[in-house]
Structures are given as structure tokens and as C-alpha cells.
């Protein structure tokens, strides 16, 4: 009888040990990161070509999306007025007709993004990557594009843009190492009207200074470039 009791006791201990082990495994089991819901918009935590954020026309005004992965997101027509997208990954995102006025896009990756007819008035695009982005009809008036990368960007219109508060039309003296198209390859309709119209040390500026090392093709408006008059 004692042998039977010992056997039952042993089975109980074994079962208890197994239960403890299973509880331990459950405690350390990895959990999938949850998507983030912002109003009517669900931001996919780990986007891929088959499953990305789809927030067509969503109201995200003032939203904090710092460093968020929005690769391939559909934000067409979205209201992102004053939103913080600093360091966000927006590669290949659709931002056509989106309201990005006064938004923070410093260090954001907008490579290959669709920014056609986007409203970027007074947006902060410092050091943003816009390589290969389609910017046809985008309004960059008052936007800070200091250090922004525009290689292979399409139809860039920098009229009214500035670099760290200094109007681009103020001449190369206000843009040290930051000429808006320096070393860029811009195709489409590039409007650089008024760039380089200031003076430098009393001497007339090089009329093509902002385009050094650039390859600009298409319908290019360079009226007024380098029109500064010696003092």
C-alpha cells in the first residue's frame, strides 16, 4: 500500500513540475506587437507589401507619429496638419493631396513617396530623404528644405521654400553647403525661379550656383537665377 501511495505521490509531483514548466513557458512566450489606433486610422505595426497602413482621408492632425513605420501606407487626402512625423519611415507611401502643413518631417524617409498635390506649406523637411519622390503639384511654400535629399525627385517646385528660415531666393550666401539642387538629379518640371538672386561680397553670383553638379531635365524654370547686382 505504501508503494502505491509513493507512486501516486510521485505522479502528482511530476504533474506539478510539468505545470510549473508550462506556466514558465507561457510567461516568456513572445507576443505580437499591437497595431495602433488613432481615431479612424489603424497604424499597422509591421507593414509589408501585402498589409500596410490604409488611412485614406483620415484626420491625423497633430498626431505624434515620430519614428513610426508607415512604409507603403495609403495616406492619400489625409489631414496631417501639424503632425509630428520626424524620423518616420514613409518610403513608398501615398501622400497625394495630403495636408502636411506645419508638419514635422525632419529626418523622415520619403523615398519614392507619392506627394503629388500635397500641401507642405511651412513643413519642416530638414534632412528629409525625398529621393525618387513624385512632387508634382506639391506646395512647398515656406517649407524648410535645408539638407533635404532630392535625388531623382520628380517635378520639384521650390518656389517659396527656405533653408533654416532664409528664403532660397536670398542667394547662396544664405545656403552654405545647402543649395537646394546641389548634386541632385531632378526630372520633370523643376521650378527654381528666383534662386541665387542676392549678392556675395559685392560681386554678382554665379547664375547657376544652385545647380552645381545637378542633372535637371524636363521643363525647367530658372528665371531670375543669379540676377544679383554688384553692390
Buried (B, 14 or more C-beta within 10 A) or exposed (E): EEEEEEEEEEEEEEEEEEEEEEEEEEEEEEEEEEEBEBEEBBBBEEBEEEEBBBBEBBBBBEBEBBEBBBBBBBBBBBBBBBBBBBBBBBBBBBBBBBBBBBBBBBBBBBBBBBBBBBBBBBBBBBBBBBBBBBBBBBBBBBBBBBBBBBBBBBBBBBBBBBBEEBBBBBBBBBBEEBBBBBEBBBBBBBBBBBBBBBBBEEEBBBBBBBBEEBEBEEEBBBEBBBBBEEE
